[in-house]
Amino acid sequence: MANTTTKSGAVMVIGGGIAGIQSALDLAEMGFYVYMVEKGPAIGGRMAQLDKTFPTNDCSICMISPKLNDVGGHINIEILTLTDVLSVKGSEGDFTVKLRKNPRYIDMSKCIACGECATKCPKKVSNYFNEGVDTRKAIYVEYAQAVPLKFSINAEECIYLTKGKCGNCKKVCPADAVNYEDKAEELSLKVGSVVVASGFDVFDPTVAETYRYSQWPNVITSMEYERILSASGPFQGHLVRPSDHKEPKKIAWLQCVGSRDVNRCDKRYCSAVCCMYAIKEAVISKEHASDLEASIFYMDIRTYGKDFEKYYNRAQDAGVRFVRSRVHTLTPTTDGNVILEYLDDLGERHSETFDLIVLSVGLTPRVNLPTLADSLGIDLNEEGFIQTQPLTPINSTRAGVFACGAVNEPKDIPTTVMEASAAAEAAGRVIAEAKGTMTKTRTYPPERDIKDEVPRIGVFICHCGINIASVINVEEVVNYCKDLPFVELCTNTLFACSADSLGKIKEAIIEHKLNRLVVASCTPRTHEPMFREALAQAGLNKYLFEMANIRDQDSWVHQKEPVKATQKAKDLVRGAVAKAALLEQMYQTKMGLTKEALVVGAGAAGLNSALSIAQLGYPVHLLERSDTLGGNGLKIFSREKDVRGYVANLVKEVESHPLIKIYKNSVPKTSHGFVGNFETKCQGPDGEFSISHGVTVLCPGGHAHTPKSYLYGENPKVLLSLDLDELLASNSPEIKKPGQTFAFIQCVESREPERPYCSKICCTHSIESALTILDRNPEATIYILARDVRSYGFREKLYQEARSRGVRFIKYCVDHKPEVVAGPNGRLQIKINDHILNRPLLIEADYLTLATGIDPTPMREEIVEVFKGQLSAEGFLFEAHMKLRPVDLATDGQYLAGLAHYPKPLEETIVQAKASAARVATILSKDHIMVGGVIAVVDPDKCAVCCTCVRACPVQVPKIVRNEKDPALRGHAFMEPAMCHGCGVCVSECPGKAIKFQFFTDEQLLAKVEALIVEKKAKPA
Amino acid sequence: MIICERKPIDELKSFIAGKKKVLLVGCRGCVTVCNAGGTKEVEILAALLRLDAQKDGNELTIDEFTLERQCDPEYVDELADLVAKQYDAILSMACSVGPQFLSRRYPKEKVYPSLNTCFIGGALAHGVWAEHCQACGNCIIHNFGGMCPVSRCSKSIMNGPCGGSSNGVCEISKEVECIWHLIASKYMDEGRLAEFAPLQPIKDWSKSRDGGPRKIVREELVK
């Protein structure tokens, strides 16, 4: 099949931020070759710049850094940095892309990122990675964890390249990597599809003159503030303000700068992330200095995502002050402070002084997006983002070109990651038949069995140019290490990681019959995979390798004490050698897998997931508890899109797809196994049946909450949102009656202690319904009683339209909820305190619609019981990681989508479902899975069957199993190698010391520690 | 199982004060399962005592050994070779049966208990254990919805709850649930309160400690 297609099996991903990274990794694992085109010198994008991320307060760079290395080391991802897209010709499946690779002036194959060039470069320029808060040199790497970690020269700033003088960097470069003659070159690539993930720009508040951003140093943007908070930022994480480097005592965040503002900025939309990042910055700031006063000036607090509302509540408990007001005047004082003048809710004027003002700037389209869109031949929308449609949220206007992340609408990281996977699904699906035609695989010589050999250790000590050698006496370390136990060969190398040195390492392994290798250089975090690869190529098991970090942990931190640093280098190498002597061969074993998927639930999420998986070429078993497919989508009426038609069509496509088998009236009863090999028993109308599947997608859904308040169920005029949808869908004459008044109450039994989350969709849905009513009955009177109006992203435009067309929004707070009583003439009377007049208001309405939000499915307990998942306190399924793995469950090979994850609008459910298909394909595309390696292994004879590991494991892997040799004997704990994550928790908890952590055994680590501390010189006889 | 916890480190230090050679003996039975005296706990205690000796400049050698069980003579025999090395003290990390068996088998040795034997119970969660049995010798939990008032009621009363039960909690501490509240609730939930209502007869305590130290002899096993 593959060799007859005219389609290309490669995909171009534009942008190396978190969206591009996720897309590229998914595509590469799905069996496609990826060209990642990045405009800048390194990938990482905005996420690399952030300090912490909401709502988990995880360190942003710590989370993205492993992903950067995954991309950097992936055999099927080619990173093209400093590259622009010139044109994309052809059509879906067969595009010809022209690129321009701009000069780096550094030979990437030679640069070892020692930084000597930047030390000697005389030209200081504004450091854009730190948002201009400090300076860097004209030759630079953006940040320490950058991938590729190679320097580059900014041609406009470099003295040599602009004036022909200087040349310092070339002189000092120990690797001869500087090349001033480097020229731009044009490339041409064949790809089958394109993913655009080029991200966003931060709004430049200079144009919004009110804020005096360009005039006063202590008015800064939130992005600058992120860098200030960051430990790798301009002030090393010390919270000080730019003007005088004093610690601020009082900080104000001003929301919606460059968002929801047509007056000053021509930005109609909500930037969707600023409320949360401002709250996070306030919370983190208070962690830096507990007496700090943090105030957030806002219009509506939009904490609509999973766990966002709880985060908001916690911030209030922690003392962050929230003021509903748009600040109208800022005035400086002579000591660098800023006076804010503002009106509060009741119209009273206040004046307050702050040490630092942080502008919560919005997200805008990249300044070069129009040019890029031109090259790609795609349209932008009226806000300047890439044009997509609600029901095809990642499709651009050109077939085969897909867009994900903030490039098509401002959005947070989890939604971006979902979209990135969904874009991978779409980009892969259109070239599904070309899967595997462009990918490369590695082949290795047969492995030498060293089990019975005496250790013969080879030690390579790296100079790292002068990085190590300028501090540590490498020759002395080499001479010392020659005499360590079992060391057969010890030598120094200028750059252990250079291609030439790797070749020498391989030769040495063969020539000297080495059976263990130690490299003393930098960090295993970036370099271990490369050296392991060299071992494998030399026919040695890749786990027979150990590193000593004598750069980051020695020469860099002890620059002024070369003698002691040399001694420490000896100690570190001695420790590594001691461990290496005890290393054992370890094998990952190949396991077959069932290339079929089980999808549980056939609502919009399950249907989309099943259809996409089938379209990618894998059989699907679709389980539905009821006798109809479609779920909630069949009940929704939307002004913007034909939801019912869409779902009906989706059902038709699913029912007619040959690879999808549908089981109606069926529920899962028990499920066993692990990634690649699950077995699920189900109960259907004709009895029990069993399904073998390699992966599972859980889409059990949710439903509208049924309230006990506001006369619901007692008065026929009190409706739920879906009841009103039915009136609108059936074109009920009730809607068109003259003089009708419609009222909506938002957040009914939501965002309260019993149901503390925000359901995300209700504000927009009520506004849409209100607008539909006005479309049909322009004279209707409409009230929407809300706490915060959360029409995030482009939904804000609906909110604006509703206000401009006379929908009256009245804000209430949770302590003073509206009261509803049955009035005369069958009408309803709603009492509420008007927030502007501060007077009680009586509204007589013909219909009252309650926006009650979404409850998780009542089946949730059974679902987690069967599939061994976890539920959040609110009853939604727990994903593997809230930020970066929003589609994965903690158990490998299990995924989720739709309302069971968290309430979300249909377009996001579609995205998550398609994303689940991409994630599924990363597993099913393979012919086998590799298991084992660095994992925990139980010695059955030592196991006391105490269940400690069973209880301690964070991912529920250990089980007590029967003794296979003799069932009459006591059983023992067992960790399925395919499931163990290798975290080591069980190993440290086991009271019987019955669990071994491979590659980190007690013997190995104790030998290392002992050798580190105790000097043993004598070589054994 | 028998739930134990390690004695405070100061008490253990006082056992070995002035001693130079110590043997630490773990047990792979109950105390391994309740994370008090298995191989790992032996290693931890040995390391603690060594560090402490080093800190104070004392000379101290500690050997470690974990037996399958310390409550069976055959396993205790396995220590013979080690014990021959003449230790100044043997610290048993089993329930109190262990040090007693060690003392009897090796009468010349100074054997010390390293654990306090707390109760017969089970694990509620990792790191949490609760008492469930008092070994009264005459089990009657079937009369109480499968719950034991002997061990789990502060007063071991047979006809509860008493006046000290409030909101499901015992008057002695908010941490102690009232077992009688649970028993009564269970019967009420099942609509069987009437069935439960009759007074319980006076319990036969003769098989408990009231009859003195107990011993079981199974004739068919003793040959």
Interface residues (C-beta under 8 A of the other chain):
Chain A: K942 A944 V945 C946 C947 T948 R951 A952 E989 C990 P991 G992 K993
Chain B: R28 T32 V33 C34 N35 G38 T39 K40 E41 E43 A123 A125 H126
